[in-house]
Amino acid sequence: MKTHKVAICNITYRCERTINNMREWLKQVRKERNLTQGEVASKAFINRAFYSQIENGLRNPSFVVARNIVSVKKFSNDCCTL
């Protein structure tokens, strides 16, 4: 029973760490492309406050919103590795 709890905790920790890395990566790429949160949000058809909450880990985007953000930033497949 304890090994299952440890395994679940490790998976949860890794998922949280990966999500935090993605959020930092999202900010980094936005800044590298000299885009403001408002510019990304507008082009992704969401408001700036929502985009800010996504970057800061307060909200999670839907698949459609995430796809719109990716299309705004013109990410290539090779830069999606963490």
Secondary structure, 3 states (H helix, E strand, C coil): CHHHHHHHHHHHHHHHHHHHHHHHHHHHHHHHCCCCHHHHHHHCCCCHHHHHHHHCCCCCCCHHHHHHHHHHHCCCHHHHCC
